[in-house]
Amino acid sequence: MTHREAKVLRVSSLARVEGEGALHLRLHDGAVAEARLKIYEPPRFFEAFLRGRSYTEPPDITSRVCGICPVAYQMSACRAVEDACGIVVDGQLAALRRLLYCGEWIESQTLHIYLLHAPDFLGADSVIDLARTHRTHVERGLSLKQAGNAIMELLGGRAIHPINVRLGGFHRVPTRSELRPLAERLKRARDDAEATVRWVAGFDFPDAGIDTELLALTEPGTYAIDSGTPTAMAAPSTAGLPADTNRALPTRTFPLPAFPDHVVETQVPHSTALHSTLDGRRHLTGTLARYAMSGRWLPPHVLCVAWESGLGDPREGTVCRNPFRSIIVRAIEVLYAVDEALRLIDVYEPPPRPYVDVPARAGTGHGATEAPRGLLYHRYTLDADGTVTEAALVPPTAQNQATIEQDLRRTVQERLSAGPHPTDAELTALCERVIRNHDPCISCSTHFLDLTIARD
């Protein structure tokens, strides 16, 4: 590309991502002048039609936001409404919720690893092509995903949009004997999960790093999944370090009710998803953020596998900021979720009741959990009879969109500078690969559009 050349690359429909999005890339004088991840799915107005509903309805309604991660929405909604009503669910009911969440992590993360992400590293256009050359691996992935689905079916009533979740717990809880066959299946799944880590660790990874703050829930002593305190880790540039540094950096926490004060949403012209900033700066939530903050709390066996896979030892302050290596961290999280599910089943004792009562009262409640794609925040305001008067949902992909665009600019610029100059097809493939590193759930992000109409 000479100094006189300019080029606009438009990818009208991104492949192998959840939902529908596009990319606009403008190059000028050998530099990336603009990179926009265009989320063009229609706004879905979930916040709007939650208003006026009974406080018992958000868990079921919001689960329809996503067919891949419905439990994340159900659990965040339950936590927020229960918080507004002054109720804390603990004991075996809380353990069952965590077990259900493990099922979602297994099936959702495995879907991304095998069906959407692995083809990028193995030169395949799709999982169908991948199955022709790596059939055994794809079959293993499908079996592992089915193990996650089995947890969802037993505890949730079905694998997609579970129907057994309610405020205070569940409509019905399983017996120990019902969990026994599930445990046997998960023992086999643990071997598949460990084999998955070793498989993806052998992929070829470009050098890269994300120079942005990381945001995840943390809960000392455990790998945060279904609860925790929002925790942010500083960006490398704030410490004068390169983006690909593997050192843990200082962290800060803030209480969950203060989330809207720190994570601020704004509308941008090219997206039906709101963009978010953390204290005025771009941030990243999801797999890399969780591992950076909570990796040291993983069980010793999982930590050993992580070290062998090249991720280092998080107990010694090693983190991963390479988005291409996120596939390894996802595989580690699948292995952890299988181990955690087995632990929860082993100590399970049926609670005396399948739920605790959650009486309505006026108030505002906050709830957050770690969806596979990152921190998911819900807020509900109720009146005295339990009618929802305000609802707010902040999904992970909307928070990550600005960082994904930054990562696109960085990666494309490095490719242009390295030469020879790529073709449009090569640039398109590179950009789609960068986006898939972050596993965006585009449909999840398109909840809301702030519409203003001016009439003369």
VEXLORO-237944 format. One line per 10 residues: number of its first residue (from 1); their letters; for each residue x, y, z of N, C-alpha, C. Coordinates in steps of 0.2 Angstrom, whole numbers. Each point is the difference from the previous one (the first is absolute). Layout:
N
NUM	a	X Y Z X Y Z X Y Z; ... $
! end
This chain:
456
1	mthreakvlr	4 -6 0 -4 6 0 4 6 0; 0 5 -5 4 6 0 -4 5 4; 3 6 1 -2 5 4 -7 3 -4; -1 -1 -6 -5 3 -3 -7 -5 0; 1 -6 3 -5 -5 -1 -5 1 6; -6 -1 -1 -5 -1 6 -4 -6 -2; -3 -3 5 -4 -6 -1 -5 0 5; -6 -3 -2 -5 -1 5 -2 -7 -1; 0 -4 6 -2 -7 0 -6 -1 4; -5 -3 -3 -7 -1 3 -1 -7 0 $
11	vsslarvege	-1 -3 6 -2 -7 1 -8 1 2; -4 -2 -4 -7 1 1 -3 -5 5; 3 -5 1 -3 -5 5 6 -4 2; 1 0 7 5 -4 3 -1 -7 0; 4 -4 -1 -1 -8 0 2 -2 7; -3 -6 2 2 -4 6 0 5 7; -5 4 0 -1 4 7 -7 -1 2; -2 1 6 -7 -1 2 -3 7 -1; -5 0 -5 -4 6 -2 3 2 -7; -3 6 -1 2 3 -7 3 7 1 $
21	galhlrlhdg	6 1 -3 4 6 1 4 1 -7; 3 6 -1 4 1 -5 6 4 2; 4 1 -5 6 4 1 2 5 -5; 1 6 2 2 6 -4 8 1 1; 4 0 -5 7 1 2 2 5 -6; 3 6 2 3 5 -4 7 1 1; 4 -1 -6 7 0 0 2 7 -4; 5 3 2 2 6 -3 8 1 1; 4 1 -5 7 1 0 3 -5 4; -2 -6 -1 3 -6 4 -1 -1 7 $
31	avaearlkiy	-5 4 2 -2 -1 7 -8 -1 1; -2 -3 5 -7 -1 2 -3 6 2; -4 3 -4 -3 7 2 -7 -1 4; -3 -6 -1 -6 -1 4 -2 -8 0; -2 -2 5 -2 -7 1 -7 0 4; -5 -2 -3 -7 0 4 -3 -7 -1; -1 -3 6 -4 -6 0 -7 2 0; -4 -2 -5 -6 3 -1 -5 -6 3; -4 2 5 -5 -5 2 -7 3 -2; -2 -3 -5 -6 2 -3 -7 -4 1 $
41	epprffeafl	1 -4 5 -7 -4 1 -4 5 4; -7 0 -2 -5 4 3 1 1 8; -1 5 3 -1 1 7 -5 -5 2; 1 -3 6 -5 -5 2 -4 3 6; 1 5 3 -4 4 5 -2 -4 6; 5 -5 2 -2 -4 6 -1 4 6; 4 6 1 -1 4 6 -7 3 0; -3 2 -6 -6 3 -1 -6 -4 2; 0 -6 -3 -6 -5 2 1 -3 6; 5 0 4 0 -2 7 -3 5 4 $
51	rgrsyteppd	0 6 -1 -4 5 4 -8 -2 0; -2 0 6 -8 -1 1 -1 -8 1; 5 -4 -1 -1 -7 2 1 -1 7; -2 -6 2 1 -3 7 7 -1 1; 2 1 6 7 -1 2 2 -8 0; -5 -4 -1 2 -7 -1 2 -2 -7; -1 5 -5 0 -2 -7 7 1 -3; 4 5 2 7 1 -3 4 -6 -1; 1 -5 4 4 -6 -1 -2 -4 -6; -7 -1 -1 -2 -3 -6 0 4 -7 $
61	itsrvcgicp	-1 7 1 0 4 -6 7 1 -2; 4 2 4 7 1 -2 4 -6 -2; -2 -6 1 3 -6 -2 0 0 -8; -5 3 -2 -1 0 -8 4 5 -3; 4 4 3 5 4 -3 5 -4 -4; 2 -6 3 5 -4 -4 -2 -8 1; 1 -3 -5 -2 -7 0 7 -4 2; 5 3 0 7 -3 2 1 1 7; -2 5 3 2 2 7 -6 2 4; -6 -3 0 -6 2 3 1 0 8 $
71	vayqmsacra	4 -5 2 1 0 8 3 6 2; 5 3 -3 3 6 2 -5 5 1; -5 1 -5 -5 5 1 -5 -2 6; -1 -6 0 -5 -2 6 3 1 7; 7 -2 0 3 1 7 1 7 2; 2 4 -5 1 8 1 -7 3 2; -5 -2 -4 -7 3 2 -2 -2 7; 1 -7 2 -2 -2 6 4 4 6; 6 0 -1 4 4 5 -2 7 1; -2 4 -6 -2 7 1 -6 0 3 $
81	vedacgivvd	-5 -4 -2 -7 1 3 0 -2 7; 4 -6 2 1 -2 7 3 5 4; 5 4 -3 3 5 4 -5 6 1; -4 2 -5 -5 5 1 -5 -2 6; -1 -7 1 -5 -2 5 3 -2 6; 7 1 1 4 -2 6 1 -7 1; 0 -4 -5 0 -7 1 7 -3 -2; 4 -4 4 6 -3 -3 -1 -8 0; 1 -3 -6 -1 -7 -1 7 -3 2; 1 -5 4 6 -3 2 -1 -7 1 $
91	gqlaalrrll	5 -3 2 0 -7 2 0 -5 -7; -4 -5 1 0 -5 -6 -4 3 -6; -5 5 1 -3 3 -5 5 4 -4; 5 4 3 5 4 -3 5 -5 -4; 1 -6 3 5 -4 -3 -4 -3 -6; -6 -1 0 -3 -3 -6 0 5 -6; -1 7 2 0 5 -5 7 0 -3; 5 -1 4 7 0 -3 1 -6 -4; -3 -6 2 1 -6 -4 -4 1 -7; -5 3 0 -4 2 -6 4 5 -5 $
101	ycgewiesqt	4 4 4 4 5 -4 6 -4 -3; 3 -5 4 5 -4 -3 -2 -3 -7; -6 -2 0 -3 -4 -6 0 5 -6; -2 7 2 0 5 -6 7 1 -2; 5 1 5 7 1 -2 3 -5 -5; -2 -7 2 3 -5 -4 -3 0 -7; -7 0 0 -2 0 -7 1 6 -4; 0 6 3 1 6 -4 8 1 -2; 4 -1 5 7 1 -2 2 -5 -5; -2 -7 1 2 -5 -5 -3 2 -7 $
111	lhiyllhapd	-6 2 0 -3 2 -7 5 5 -3; 2 5 3 5 5 -3 6 -3 -2; 3 -4 5 7 -3 -2 0 -4 -6; -5 -5 -1 0 -5 -5 -4 3 -6; -5 3 0 -4 2 -6 1 6 -3; 3 5 4 1 7 -2 7 2 -1; 4 -2 5 7 2 1 5 -4 -3; 0 -6 2 5 -5 -3 2 0 -7; -6 1 -4 2 0 -8 4 5 -2; 1 6 4 5 5 -2 7 -2 1 $
121	flgadsvidl	1 -4 4 7 -3 1 2 -5 -4; -5 -4 -3 1 -6 -4 -1 1 -7; -1 6 -2 -1 1 -7 -7 -2 -3; -5 -1 4 -7 -2 -2 -5 6 -1; -4 -1 -4 -5 5 -1 -6 -1 5; -1 -6 2 -5 -1 5 1 -6 4; -4 -2 5 1 -6 3 -2 -6 -4; -4 1 -5 -1 -6 -5 6 -1 -4; 4 5 -2 6 -2 -3 5 -3 5; 0 3 6 5 -2 5 -2 -8 2 $
131	arthrthver	-6 -2 0 -2 -7 1 3 -5 -5; 2 3 -6 2 -4 -5 8 -2 1; 3 5 3 7 -1 2 2 -2 7; -5 2 4 1 -1 8 -6 -3 3; -2 -5 -3 -7 -3 2 0 -2 7; 6 -3 3 0 -3 7 -1 6 4; 4 6 -1 0 6 4 -7 3 0; -4 0 -5 -6 3 -1 -5 -4 4; 0 -7 -1 -4 -4 4 1 1 8; 6 0 2 2 2 7 -4 6 2 $
141	glslkqagna	1 5 -4 -3 7 2 -8 -1 1; -3 -4 -5 -7 0 0 -2 -4 7; 4 -5 1 -2 -4 6 1 4 7; 5 4 0 1 5 5 -6 5 1; -2 2 -5 -5 5 0 -7 -4 2; -1 -6 -2 -6 -3 2 0 -2 8; 6 0 3 1 -1 7 -3 6 4; 2 6 -3 -3 6 3 -7 1 -1; -2 -2 -6 -8 0 -1 -3 -5 5; 3 -5 2 -3 -5 4 -1 3 7 $
151	imellggrai	4 4 2 -1 4 7 -6 5 -1; 0 3 -6 -5 5 -1 -7 -3 0; 0 -6 -3 -7 -4 -1 -2 -2 7; 5 -3 4 -2 -3 7 -2 6 5; 3 5 0 -1 5 5 -5 6 -3; 1 1 -6 -4 5 -3 -7 -2 -4; 0 -6 -1 -6 -3 -3 0 -1 -8; 5 4 -2 2 -1 -8 6 4 -1; 4 -1 -5 6 2 -1 0 8 -3; -5 2 -3 -1 6 -3 -6 4 4 $
161	hpinvrlggf	2 6 3 -5 4 3 -3 -5 6; 4 -1 5 -3 -5 5 -6 3 4; -4 -5 2 -7 2 2 -1 -2 8; 6 -2 3 -1 -2 7 3 5 5; 2 5 -3 3 6 4 -5 4 3; 0 2 6 -5 5 2 4 5 6; -4 5 2 3 4 5 0 -4 6; 6 0 4 1 -4 6 3 -7 -1; 0 -2 -6 3 -7 -1 -3 -3 -7; -3 -5 1 -3 -4 -5 -7 -3 1 $
171	hrvptrselr	-3 -1 -5 -7 -4 1 1 -7 3; 5 -3 -2 1 -7 2 8 -1 0; 2 -3 6 7 -2 0 1 -7 -1; 6 -2 -2 1 -7 -1 2 -4 6; -1 -7 0 2 -4 5 8 -2 -1; 3 -3 5 7 -2 -1 0 -5 -5; -5 -5 0 1 -5 -5 -1 2 -7; -4 6 -1 0 3 -7 6 3 -2; 4 2 4 7 3 -2 5 -5 -1; -1 -6 3 6 -5 -1 1 -2 -7 $
181	plaerlkrar	-4 -1 -5 2 -1 -7 3 6 -3; -2 6 2 3 6 -2 7 0 2; 2 -2 6 7 0 2 4 -5 -4; -3 -6 -2 4 -4 -4 1 3 -7; -4 3 -2 1 3 -7 5 6 0; 0 3 6 5 6 1 7 -3 1; 1 -6 3 6 -2 0 3 -2 -6; -4 -2 -5 3 -1 -7 1 7 -3; -4 4 1 0 7 -3 7 3 3; 2 -1 6 6 3 2 6 -2 -4 $
191	ddaeatvrwv	0 -6 -2 6 -3 -5 -1 4 -6; -6 1 -3 -1 4 -6 3 7 1; -2 3 6 2 7 1 7 1 0; 4 -5 4 7 1 0 3 -1 -7; -3 -5 -4 3 -1 -6 -1 6 -5; -6 4 1 -1 6 -3 5 5 1; 2 1 7 6 5 1 6 -2 -3; 2 -6 0 6 -2 -3 0 1 -8; -6 -1 -3 -1 0 -7 1 8 -2; -4 4 3 1 7 -2 6 3 2 $
201	agfdfpdagi	4 -2 5 6 3 2 5 -1 -6; -1 -5 -4 5 -2 -5 -1 5 -7; -5 4 0 -1 4 -5 5 5 -1; 1 4 -6 5 5 -1 -3 7 2; 3 3 4 -3 6 3 4 6 -2; -3 5 -3 4 6 -2 2 4 7; 5 4 0 1 4 6 -5 6 0; -3 1 6 -4 6 0 -2 1 7; -3 6 2 -1 2 6 -6 5 0; -4 0 5 -5 5 1 2 5 5 $
211	dtellaltep	0 7 -2 2 5 5 -6 4 2; -4 -4 5 -6 3 2 -1 -3 7; -4 4 4 -2 -3 6 -4 -6 0; 1 -4 5 -4 -7 0 -5 1 6; -6 -3 -1 -6 1 5 -3 -7 1; 0 -2 6 -4 -7 1 -2 0 7; -4 -4 2 -2 -1 7 5 -4 3; 1 1 7 5 -4 4 -3 -2 6; 2 -6 3 -2 -2 6 5 -4 3; 4 3 5 6 -4 3 -1 -7 2 $
221	gtyaidsgtp	4 -4 -3 0 -7 2 -3 -4 -6; -3 3 -5 -4 -4 -5 1 3 -6; -1 -3 -6 -1 2 -6 -7 3 -1; 0 7 -1 -7 3 0 -4 -2 -6; -6 -3 1 -5 -1 -5 -6 3 1; -4 -1 5 -7 2 1 0 6 5; 5 2 3 0 6 5 7 3 0; 0 6 4 7 3 1 -1 7 0; 6 3 1 1 7 0 3 3 -6; -2 5 -4 3 2 -6 7 3 2 $
231	tamaapstag	5 -3 -4 7 1 1 3 2 -7; 4 6 0 3 2 -6 8 -1 1; 3 -2 -5 7 0 0 3 5 -5; 5 4 2 3 5 -4 2 -2 -7; 0 4 -5 3 -1 -7 7 0 1; 4 -3 -4 7 0 0 3 7 -1; -3 4 -5 3 6 -2 0 5 6; -4 -1 5 0 4 6 6 -1 5; 3 -6 -1 6 -2 3 6 1 -4; -1 3 -6 6 0 -5 2 -6 -3 $
241	lpadtnralp	-4 -5 0 1 -7 -2 -3 -1 -7; 3 -5 -4 -3 -1 -7 -7 -4 1; -4 0 -5 -6 -3 0 0 -7 2; 5 -4 -3 1 -7 1 3 -2 6; 1 4 5 3 -2 6 -4 -5 4; 3 -5 3 -3 -5 3 0 1 8; 1 6 2 0 1 7 -7 2 3; -2 -2 6 -6 3 3 1 7 2; -5 4 -1 1 7 2 -5 2 6; 1 6 3 -4 2 5 -8 -1 -2 $
251	trtfplpafp	-4 -2 5 -7 0 0 -3 4 4; -7 2 -1 -4 4 4 -7 -3 0; -4 0 5 -6 -2 0 -5 5 2; -7 -1 -2 -5 5 2 -6 -5 1; -5 3 5 -6 -4 1 -4 -1 -6; -4 -5 0 -4 -1 -6 -5 5 -1; -3 3 6 -5 6 -2 3 6 -3; 7 0 0 3 6 -3 2 -2 -7; -2 -5 -3 2 -2 -7 -2 5 -5; -7 3 0 -1 5 -5 4 6 1 $
261	dhvvetqvph	3 2 6 4 5 0 7 -1 -3; 2 -6 -1 7 -1 -2 -1 -3 -8; -5 -4 -1 -1 -2 -7 -5 4 -3; 1 5 -5 -4 4 -2 -1 -1 -8; -7 -1 -2 -2 -1 -6 -1 6 -5; 2 0 -6 -2 5 -4 -2 -3 -7; -4 4 -4 -2 -2 -7 5 2 -5; 2 -4 -5 4 2 -5 -4 -1 -7; 2 4 -5 -4 0 -6 0 -7 -3; 5 -4 0 0 -6 -4 -2 -6 3 $
271	stalhstldg	-3 0 6 -2 -6 4 -6 1 3; -4 -6 0 -6 0 4 1 -3 7; 7 -1 2 2 -1 6 3 6 3; -1 1 7 3 5 3 7 -1 1; 4 5 0 8 -1 1 0 2 8; 5 -4 3 1 1 7 7 2 1; 2 4 5 6 2 3 1 -2 7; 5 -1 3 2 -1 7 4 6 2; -4 4 4 3 6 3 4 4 -6; -4 0 -6 2 4 -5 5 -3 -5 $
281	rrhltgtlar	1 -6 1 5 -3 -4 -3 -7 -3; 3 -2 -6 -2 -7 -2 2 -5 4; -4 -6 0 2 -5 5 -2 -7 -4; 2 -5 3 -2 -7 -2 -2 -4 5; -6 -3 -1 -2 -5 5 0 -7 -4; -1 -5 4 0 -7 -3 6 -5 3; 1 -4 -5 5 -6 2 7 3 2; 3 4 -3 7 3 1 -1 4 7; -5 3 1 0 4 6 -1 -4 6; -5 -5 -1 -1 -5 6 6 -4 2 $
291	yamsgrwlpp	4 -2 -5 6 -4 1 5 5 4; 1 6 -3 5 4 3 -2 2 8; -6 0 1 -2 2 7 -1 -6 5; -2 -6 -3 -2 -5 5 4 -7 -2; 4 1 -5 4 -7 -2 3 -3 6; 3 4 5 3 -3 6 -4 -4 4; -7 0 -1 -4 -3 4 -2 -7 -3; 2 -1 -6 -1 -7 -3 2 -6 4; -3 -5 0 3 -6 3 7 -2 -2; 4 -3 4 7 -2 -2 0 -4 -7 $
301	hvlcvawesg	-4 -5 -1 0 -4 -6 -1 5 -6; -5 4 0 -1 5 -5 5 5 -1; 3 2 5 6 4 0 6 -3 -4; 1 -6 2 5 -4 -3 -1 -1 -8; -6 -1 -2 -1 -1 -7 1 7 -3; -2 6 3 0 6 -3 8 2 -1; 4 -2 5 7 1 -1 3 -4 -5; -2 -6 -1 3 -4 -5 -3 2 -7; -5 4 0 -3 3 -7 3 6 -2; 5 3 4 4 6 -1 -3 6 2 $
311	lgdpregtvc	-5 -1 5 -3 6 3 4 3 6; 5 -4 2 3 2 6 -4 -1 7; 3 2 5 -3 -1 7 -3 7 2; -7 0 0 -3 6 3 1 2 7; 2 -6 4 2 1 7 6 5 1; 4 0 -5 6 4 0 -1 7 -4; -6 1 -1 -2 7 -4 1 0 -7; 0 -6 -3 0 -1 -8 -7 1 -2; -1 4 -5 -7 1 -3 1 -1 -8; -5 -1 -3 0 0 -8 -4 5 -3 $
321	rnpfrsiivr	3 5 -4 -3 5 -3 -1 -1 -8; 2 -6 -2 0 -1 -7 -7 -3 -2; -4 4 -4 -6 -2 -2 0 -6 -4; 5 -2 -4 0 -6 -4 0 -6 5; 4 1 6 0 -6 5 -6 0 4; -5 4 -1 -6 -1 4 -3 -7 -1; 1 -3 -5 -3 -7 -1 3 -5 5; 6 1 2 3 -4 5 -3 1 7; -1 7 1 -3 2 7 -7 -3 0; -4 0 -6 -7 -2 0 0 -8 1 $
331	aievlyavde	5 -3 -2 0 -7 1 2 -2 7; 4 4 3 2 -1 7 -7 2 4; -4 5 -2 -6 1 4 -5 -6 -1; 0 -3 -6 -4 -6 0 2 -6 4; 7 -1 1 2 -5 4 -2 2 7; 1 6 2 -2 2 7 -7 -1 1; -4 2 -4 -8 -1 0 -2 -7 1; 4 -5 -3 -2 -7 1 2 -2 7; 6 2 2 3 -2 6 -5 3 6; -2 6 -1 -4 3 5 -7 -3 0 $
341	alrlidvyep	-2 -2 -5 -7 -4 -1 1 -6 4; 5 -4 -1 1 -6 4 1 1 7; 3 5 2 1 2 7 -7 1 3; -4 4 -3 -7 2 3 -4 -6 0; 0 -4 -5 -4 -6 0 2 -5 6; 6 0 1 3 -5 6 -2 2 7; -1 7 1 -2 2 7 -7 2 0; -4 -1 -5 -7 2 0 -5 -4 4; -4 4 4 -5 -3 4 -6 4 -2; -6 -3 -1 -6 4 -2 -2 4 5 $
351	pprpyvdvpa	-2 7 -2 -2 4 5 -7 -1 2; -2 2 6 -7 -2 3 -6 3 -5; 2 5 -3 -5 3 -5 3 2 -6; -3 0 -6 4 2 -6 1 7 -1; -3 4 4 1 8 -1 -2 3 7; 3 6 1 -2 4 6 -5 5 -3; -4 2 5 -5 5 -2 3 7 -2; -2 4 -5 2 6 -1 -5 5 -1; -2 3 6 -6 4 0 2 7 -3; -5 3 -3 1 6 -4 1 6 5 $
361	ragtghgate	4 5 -2 0 6 4 3 5 -5; -1 7 2 3 5 -4 8 0 1; 3 1 -6 7 1 1 4 -1 -7; 6 1 0 5 -1 -6 5 -5 2; 1 -5 -5 4 -5 2 5 -1 -6; 6 -3 1 5 0 -4 3 -8 0; 1 -2 -6 2 -7 -1 5 -1 -6; 6 -4 1 5 -1 -5 2 -7 1; 2 -3 -6 3 -6 0 5 0 -6; 4 -5 -1 5 -1 -5 -3 -4 -6 $
371	aprgllyhry	-3 3 -5 -2 -4 -6 6 -2 -3; 0 -6 -4 6 -2 -4 4 6 -3; -4 5 -3 3 6 -3 2 5 4; -2 0 7 3 5 5 -6 2 4; 2 6 4 -5 2 6 -6 2 -3; -6 -2 3 -6 2 -3 -4 3 7; -2 6 -1 -3 4 5 -7 1 -1; -5 -1 5 -7 2 0 -1 4 6; -5 5 -2 -3 4 6 -7 1 -1; -4 -1 5 -7 1 0 -3 4 6 $
381	tldadgtvte	-4 4 -2 -4 4 6 -7 -2 0; -2 -2 6 -7 -3 1 -4 5 4; -7 0 -1 -4 4 5 -2 -5 5; -5 3 5 -2 -4 5 -3 -7 -1; -4 0 -6 -3 -7 -1 4 -4 -5; 6 2 -1 5 -4 -4 0 1 -8; -3 5 -2 0 2 -7 7 3 -2; 2 -2 -5 7 3 -3 -2 7 -3; 4 5 3 -1 7 -2 6 2 -4; 6 -4 1 6 2 -4 4 -6 -1 $
391	aalvpptaqn	3 -1 -6 4 -6 -1 6 2 -4; 6 -2 1 6 1 -3 4 -6 -1; 2 -2 -6 5 -6 -1 6 3 -4; 6 -2 3 6 2 -3 4 -7 -2; -1 -2 -7 3 -6 -2 8 0 -1; 3 -5 0 8 0 -1 2 3 -7; -4 -2 -6 2 2 -6 0 7 -1; -5 3 3 -1 8 -1 6 3 4; 2 -3 5 6 3 4 6 -1 -4; 1 -5 -4 6 -2 -3 1 3 -7 $
401	qatieqdlrr	-6 3 -3 0 2 -7 6 5 -1; 1 5 4 5 5 -1 7 -3 0; 1 -5 4 7 -3 0 1 -5 -6; -5 -3 -2 0 -4 -6 2 4 -6; -3 6 0 2 5 -6 7 2 1; 3 1 6 7 2 1 4 -6 -2; -2 -6 2 4 -6 -2 1 0 -8; -6 1 -3 0 0 -7 5 5 -3; 0 6 2 4 5 -2 8 -2 1; 1 -3 6 7 -1 1 2 -6 -4 $
411	tvqerlsagp	-4 -5 -1 2 -6 -4 1 1 -7; -5 4 -3 1 1 -7 6 5 -1; 1 5 4 6 4 -1 6 -4 0; 1 -4 5 6 -5 0 1 -4 -6; -6 -2 -3 1 -4 -6 2 4 -6; -3 6 0 2 5 -6 7 2 1; 3 1 6 7 2 1 5 -6 -2; -3 -6 1 5 -6 0 1 -1 -8; -5 1 -4 1 -1 -7 1 -7 -2; -1 -3 -6 -3 4 -5 -7 2 1 $
421	hptdaeltal	-3 4 -4 -6 3 1 -6 -6 -1; -4 -1 5 -5 -5 -1 -6 2 -5; -3 -5 -3 -5 0 -4 -6 2 4; -6 2 -3 -6 1 4 -2 -7 3; 0 -5 -3 -2 -7 3 4 -1 6; 7 1 -1 4 -1 6 -2 4 6; -1 7 -1 -2 4 5 -7 -2 3; -4 -2 -4 -7 -2 2 1 -6 5; 4 -5 -2 1 -6 4 3 2 7; 5 5 0 4 2 6 -5 4 4 $
431	cervirnhdp	-4 4 -2 -5 4 4 -5 -5 3; -3 -4 -4 -4 -5 3 3 -4 6; 6 -2 -1 3 -4 5 1 4 6; 2 6 -1 1 5 6 -6 0 4; -6 1 -3 -6 1 3 -2 -7 3; 1 -5 -3 -2 -7 3 4 -1 7; 6 3 0 4 -1 6 -3 2 6; -5 5 -1 -3 3 6 -7 -3 1; -2 -5 -4 -6 -4 0 -6 5 2; -1 5 -5 -6 4 2 -7 -3 -1 $
441	ciscsthfld	-4 1 4 -7 -2 -1 -4 6 -2; -1 1 -6 -2 7 -3 -8 0 2; -3 -5 0 -8 0 1 -1 3 8; 5 -3 4 -1 2 7 1 8 1; 4 3 -4 2 7 1 -5 5 -3; -5 -2 -4 -5 4 -3 -6 1 4; 0 2 6 -6 0 4 -4 7 -1; 4 5 -1 -3 7 2 3 5 -5; -5 4 -2 2 6 -4 -3 6 3; 3 5 2 -2 6 3 -3 5 -6 $
451	ltiard	-6 -1 -1 -3 4 -6 -3 6 2; 2 6 -4 -3 6 1 -3 3 -6; -6 2 0 -4 2 -6 -1 8 1; 2 4 -5 -1 7 1 -5 2 -6; -6 3 2 -5 2 -5 -1 8 0; 0 3 -6 -2 7 0 -7 1 1 $
! end
